[in-house]
Amino acid sequence: MNHEVAVTGLGVMAPHGDEPGALFQSLLQGRSAIQPVFPELPKPAAAATVAFDETRWFTKLQLAGVDRVSQLAVAAADLAMRDAGIQTGDADPERIGVFAGCGMGGAAALEAAYRGNGRVSPLTIPAFMPNAPAAHVAMRQGVQGPVLTYSVACASSSAAIAEAAKAIQRGEIDIAIAGGSEALIVPGVVLAWQAMQTLATFPPGEAASAVRPFATDRSGFVLGEGAAFLVLESVERARRRGARSYATLAGWGLSSDATHLTKPDAPGQARALRTALRQAGLQPRDVGYCNAHGTATRIGDVVERNALADVWGNDLDLLRVSSTKALHGHMLGAAGALEALITVLALHNRQLPPNANCSEIDPACSLHLVTPNDTAAPALEAAISNSFAFGGTNSVLLFRRA
């Protein structure tokens, strides 16, 4: 059995809101959701946070021991299932799976335990375990098939979507709720990332434009929080039930650098890109858009550009590229899912989100970047989303127009 995989539902809880269409319009307009956080920290910090009303999904009683990371996941997964038009009873619960990415689990629960002056909630462990978001989604949706968590840093939810697609393709399940969640905006985590010197620096009043992927003056990323889920099912099943299909997930590539824990590697990334193209049966020139990993770090952006140049060769200029992290921050474990959702909408709408805040491209990052006044892509047929993680895991998702 080798089923074609359709994306039939999109659900999101992001710094730009919980409606995929409105989120996409905000990105097209270059609206940044990044703002200053934690003025009490020694160094200025910024992040992209979600305006989230948990009472839409939880009663006060239900919230006990449910960290924000799981709350966001439950909401985004629920919206994805509603968007796909799937209700309880529409499928055998044993034939539904949850495939979720989460990099660090319940940071708020852990922070509260550390800062509780010796008073630690007995629910701290179940609240912060990285598989809690997937488990809460499964309980909310009544899922009795595989419920799996992937924790490979920034590639977590991209890898989760790839693994979900394999299960659909092989006919192991009928429906996959695939994506990820992350909620790390607490002082302790921000301090740890600042210590690594990967976060963007910015003068007072300029947090919104602090992240400048591929720009000469880039200085790093800022953290974001949120959750995004896609509903995947076979193209045949989607047709049978008259479902709208946003796109097909035609190929995916997973590889490991096996070179360094935090320094990316162009040959490793190129292997994942080639695998995704080969599986989709496409040539590089067939792919018109890349939602880049694009973290705006000095080394990372150059390595990603070199990997794309290695695979695309003379056709590199045909590939239009942007990193939307400039506007919604880096969501780590949820980044791959949110950026996959954005890539699907780019294909569906044949419009490309611009690469924001880049007034001058670093010559070492020479790419065909999407500019704010050139977002139309009337002939777009295929697009990729890149997720390249600490630990050396590379994940590439390749989508085709439905």
C-alpha positions, 0 to 999 in steps of 0.5 A, a space after each residue: 500500500 502506498 497512499 498519497 497524503 493529503 492535508 485536510 485540516 489546519 489548526 494554530 495557536 500562534 503569536 499572530 492569532 488562532 486563524 490560519 488565514 489571518 495569520 498568513 495575511 499578517 505575515 504577507 504584510 510583514 507584521 511582527 509579533 515580537 515584543 520586549 519581555 521580562 524587563 527584570 532580566 540583566 540583558 534586554 529580552 524579546 519574544 513572540 507570545 500568544 494571547 491565549 484564552 484557556 477558558 475556551 478549552 478548559 474548565 478551572 478544574 481541568 487546568 490542574 496540572 496542565 502546562 501552557 504547552 499542553 493547553 496550546 496543543 489541545 486548542 490547535 489540534 481541536 481547531 485542526 480537526 474542526 477545520 478538517 470537518 472530522 467529528 467524534 465517531 467519523 473514524 475508528 478511534 484505533 485508526 487515528 494517531 497523534 504525532 507531536 513534536 515538543 522540544 522542552 516540555 512544560 517550562 512554566 511548570 518547571 519554573 514554578 517548581 524552582 521558584 516555589 520556595 520549597 512548595 512544589 506541586 505534586 503535578 509538576 512531573 506530568 505537567 512538564 513531561 515532553 509527551 504531555 501535549 500529545 497525551 492531552 490531545 489524544 484524551 481530548 480527541 478520543 484517539 486510541 491509535 499511536 500517540 507519539 512524541 518526537 523531541 529533536 529540538 527545532 526539527 521536532 514537529 517537522 519530524 512528527 509530521 513526516 512520521 505521521 505521513 509515513 503511517 498514513 502512506 502505509 495504511 497503518 492509520 486513517 487520520 493523523 493529527 500531526 504537529 507540535 507545541 512549545 511554550 518556553 517564555 519564562 525567565 529561566 529559559 530566556 536566560 539560558 538561551 542568552 547565555 548561548 549567545 544565539 538570541 538577537 540583540 536590539 536597541 530600546 524600541 526596536 524589538 519588533 525588527 530584531 530578527 533579520 534572516 540572511 541580512 548583513 546585520 543579523 544577530 540571532 533569533 528570538 524565542 516564540 511560543 505556540 502550537 500548530 497541527 495539520 490533519 493528514 489522511 489519504 487522498 482517497 479518503 479525503 475524496 470519499 468524504 468530500 473534504 477540502 485538501 489544502 495540499 499534498 505532502 509529497 515528500 520528506 527527508 530526514 538526515 543527521 549531520 553526525 558532526 557537531 551538537 550545535 553547529 549545522 552542516 551543509 552536506 547533512 542538510 543537503 542530504 535531507 533536501 535530496 531525499 525529500 525531492 527524490 521521494 516526491 519524484 521532483 527536480 529542484 527546479 520544480 520547487 518554487 518556494 522554500 520556507 527556510 529554517 533561517 534563524 538569523 544566526 551568523 553561521 546558520 544562515 550561511 550553512 543553509 544557503 550553501 546546502 540549498 545552493 549545493 542541491 539547486 545548483 544553477 537553478 538556485 535563482 528559481 527558488 524563492 526563499 523567506 524565513 518567517 521567524 523574523 515575524 513570529 520568532 523561533 518556536 523550537 519544537 513547534 517551529 516545523 509545524 507552524 512553518 509547514 502550515 505557512 508553507 501549505 498556505 503559501 501553496 494554497 494561496 499562491 502567495 509568499 510571505 516576505 523575508 522581513 527586516 533584510 535591507 541588505 543581504 549578506 553576500 555569503 547568503 545570496 538567495 532569491 529572497 521574497 521581498 515585501 512588494 513581490 509576494 505573488 507566485 501565480 505558477 507555484 506548484 511545489 514548496 518546501 519547509 526546512 527544519 534544521 536542529 541542534 543535535 544535527 537532525 535535519 527535516 525537510 517537508 515537500 508539499 505539492 498543490 492539491 
